[in-house]
Amino acid sequence: MEPLIKPHKPAKYVDPEAPELPAFHILTREEIDAIPDLEPLIKGVIDQGTVAMLAAQPAAGKTFLALDWACCYATGKRWQGHDTEATGNVLYIAAEGARGIKQRLNAWEQAWKTTVPAAAFHLIDKPVNLGSILQVERLIGQIEAGEYGLVVVDTVARCSLGLEENSATDMGKVVDSLYRIREAMGDHGTVLAVHHTGKSGEVRGSSALLGGVDQLMKLERSGGGLILQDEKRKDGRGLAPIGLRLSESHGSMIIESDAPEFREADHTLLIEMAAIRNALPLTLPQLKAAVDMHDRDVYRQLSYWIDQGRVTSTNEKNPRYNLVEEQGFI
């Protein structure tokens, strides 16, 4: 027996006033294979074509580090032993004011005896509200006109005034704006967002920030120095921990390597790894627990010996480290 009332399928509503949306482009396998690999901006540290975040506690040196990278990109200078493999124009959004940037920029030039070309480094000395479509569109127009290859947002907090830091919705808007800025810069454009960590050392705000960016680096105090390491990297090999320090220079501060000049006799980490070779490869936490060395010395020597080709790291989110066997290395 048929039902008295037949189910009715509602008609699809079409708004005659709405613009027609373009169809999504579906990539073939050939197109997927043709997607270019990431290219480094500073080798082993940060890649082109990404949205990266540098996070640290207040007064830990994150602006000095961001400015250091920006100046290396503008000049082609090597960064702490790492090749700068791309150069171009920098737009630095100094949302906390330009006066401090002026002193730090002059100190950087004098310390490294390298002049940053006037045409390659430009500054916005006010916050850009990343939650405002109008302000972001205006910024994108200026970025396209200036042909900038690196945009630094310093800081995320100052450029998201009026937004709730712990709201996934609001921080999702910030992440979306960062990616829209990057996309406007072309395939090799890079956005570096500078952000705060809390007292616990965790990145402040919603997990939408951490989940949204391509790379998250944390700068942390360690003893009398600093350690830079990856918290997250979406693609490619994780950043080996790098020891750094803030040094006084020409009325301001600069970032310098905290790794000593190694001599042939300085094989402490290699000796320690050789003693536990049957347990290798190990992640960084496992390696620190297994060797009889201060954590800070592990960071210093690990970065050095990777550069020297004596230690390898796997190409994964949490790299594992292994010893390259060589005759007579001790």
N, C-alpha and C positions, 0 to 999 in steps of 0.2 A: 504493500500500500504506500503510495507516494505521500510525502508530507504535505500538509495543507499549505504551508508557507515555504517556498523554496528559498535556500540561502542566497542572499544577494551580494555579489562582489562589487565593492564600491569602485566607481570610476576613478581613474588616476587624475588628480587635480593638476591642471597646468595653468600657471599664471600667465596670461597673455602679455602682461607688461614686463615679465622677467626676461633678461637677455639670455640668448641661447649659450649654454656652456660648452666649451670645446671638449671633445672626447679625450680621455686619458691616452697618452702614448704608451703602447705596450712594446717593451723592448724584446727583440729576438735574441737568440743565443749569440749570434754574430755581433750584435750591438753590445751585449753584455761583455763579451770578450774584448771589445774595442774600447771599453771604458779605461781611460788612462790611470796608471798607478799614481799614488801620491808621490810628490816630489818634496824633498826637504827645503825648508826655509833656512833653518840652522840645523845642520846634520846631527841626527841623533837626539834632537831636542824638540823641535816644533816643525810641523809640515805646512806646506802651502795648501790653499784650498780648504782650510778647516776653520771651525770655530773652537778656539782653545780658551781655557780659563786658568788663570793663575790665582791661587787662593792662599792667604796667610793671615795671621793675627795682625791687629793694628801695630804699626811701628816695627814690623818685622823685616821691612826692606822690599816689599813687593813692587812699589812704584819705582824704586831704584833699578830693580831687575827688569821690569817692563820697559823702562826707558833705555836700559842697556841694550836689550834686544832690538828696540826700535832704531837706535843709533847705528847698530851693526847692520841692520837691514838697509838703512839709508846710505851707508858708506861702503858696505862690502867688507868691513873689518871682521876678522875671525872673532868668535865669542868664546873666550876661556878655552882655547884649543880646539874648538869645534868650527868647522868651515861654515861660513855664511854662503849658501849656495844660490841665493836669489837676492837681488837688490831692487829698490824701487822707492816710490813716494810713500811717506808715512803721514797719516792723519791721527793726531793724538788728542783724544777728548779728555782734557784735564778738568774733570767735573768738580774737583776740590780746589781749583784755582791755578793760575799760570805762574804765580810768583815763585813758588818752590821749583817748578819745572825749569824756569830760567836759570836758577842757580845750579841745579843739577846738570843741566845740559852744558853749561859753561865748564863746570868741573870735569865732566866726562871728556870734553874736547881737549882740555889742558892735560889731563892725566894720561890719555892715550895718544896725545899729539896727532889727533885726527880731527879735521874740520867737517862738521855735518853740513852738506850743501844746503843753502837757504831754500832752494827750490824743492828739496826732497823731504823737508820736515815742516809740517804745518800743525797748528794748534787751534782747538776750540776750547775757550776758557770758561765755558758754562755747561751745566748738565744738559744732555739731550734726553728727553723723556721717552724711554723705550716702550712705554705703554701707550704713547700717542701716535696714531697712524699718521696724522698730519706732520708731526715733527720728524718721524722716521722717513717719510717720503721726501721731505725737504732735505734731510741729511743725505739720502741716497742720490738726489740730484747733484748735490755738491761733490759727493764722492766720485760720481761718474765724470763730472767736469774736471776734477783734479787728477783723475787717473791714479788713484791711490791703490797700492798693493797691500798695505797693512794698515788696519784701523785698530787703535787701542782705546778701549772704553775703561776709564779709570775714575771712579769705581762703579760697579753695578748698582750698589746701594744708592749712590748719588744720582744715578741715571734711571732710577725707578721710584722716585718720590711720589707718594700718593698711592703706591701699590703695596699690597700686603705681602711681605717677604715670605711668609709661611703658607701662602695660598698657591696651590698648584695651578689654578686658573691664571692668576696674575703673573706668576713666574713663567708660565707657559707663553704668555704674551711677550715677555722679555726675550726668551729663547727664540721665539718666532722672529722678532725684530732683528736679533743678531744674525740669523740665517738669511733674512731678506737683505741685510746689508752685505753679507758675504756674497750672495748670489749676484748682486749688482756689480761686484768687482771682477767678475769673470772667474774662469776655472782656477786661477792661481791666487786669487785674493784670499787674505787671511784676516780673521778678526780675533783679537786677544782681549778678553774681558778680565778685568782685575776685580777680585772679590775678597770678602773677609771670611775668616773662620772664627768660630766661637771659642770660648775658654776651653772647651773639650777638644779642640783641634779639628772638629768636623766643620764642613762647609755650612755657612749660615743659610737658613731659609729652606724652602720646599725642595724635595728630591727632584722636582722637575728641572732644576738647574743642573744638577749632577747628571741626571739621565739624558738631558737634552744636548749637551755639548759633545764635541768629538774627542776632546782631550781635557782632562783636569789635572793640573800640576799643583802640588802643595809645596810651599816654602816654609820650613820649620826651623826654629832655633834648636841648635844642638851644641851643648857646651858653650864655647865662646864664639861659635860660628853658625852657619846656616846649612841646611840640607835641602836640595831641590830633588823631588822625585815625583813620578806619576802616581796619581790616585786612580786614574781611569784613562784608557786610550782605546778608542773604538776600533781603529785599524792600525796595523803595523806593530813593530817591536816596542815594548815598553821602555821608557827612559831609565837608564841606569842612574842610581843616585849620584848626585854631584855635590861635592863640598864647596861652599862659598863663604865669603865673609864681607862685611861692610868695612871699608877703610876710609879714613878722613883724606880729603883731597881738595885743595884750593877752595876752602871755605864751605865745602859740602861733603858728600859721601859718594863713593863709587862701589860697585860690586867687583870683587876680585875672586879668583880661584883660591880655595883653601887647601888645595893639594900641594904638598911640598915638591920641590924638584927631586925626582927620584934618581937615585944612583943605582948602578948595577947590583949593589949589595942589598938593595931594598926589596927583598922578595918575601916579606913576611906572609902576605896573603897566599902567595903561590905555595909556600912551604906548608902552611896550614891546610890548604886544599889538597895538597899531595898526600897529607897524612890521613885524609878521609876520602880518598879518591873512590873507594868502593861505594860510598853513599851518594856520590854525585850522579846526576845534576841535582841541585837544590834550589828552592826558591830563596829570595832574600831573607825572610824571617828564619828559615831553616839554616841558612848559611851563617847568619849572625849567631844563632844558638850553638852551632857546631864548632866554630873556631874560637880560639882563645885570644880575642882581640876586642878592643873598644869599638862600639858601633861606628863611631865617627871615622876611625881608621879603616874600617871595612868599606865605608862609603867612598873614602878618598882613593884607596888602592883599587877597588873594584872598577871604578870609572877609568882609572889610569890603565890597568892591565887589559881592559876591554879594548881601549884605543890602541894598545900595543899588539893586539891579536893573541894575547896569551890566555885570555879567558873568553869564553863564548857565552852568549845568552840566547835563549830560544825566542822565536817570534810569536809571542802570545801575550795575553793581558797581564799575567803574573809570570814574568820570565823565570826560567830556571838556568842556573849558572854552572858551567863546567870548565874544567881545566884542559888547556891544550898541552898535550905532552910534548916536551922538547928535551933533547939530550943535553944534560949539563946545565939545566936552568937554575939549579941551586948552587 
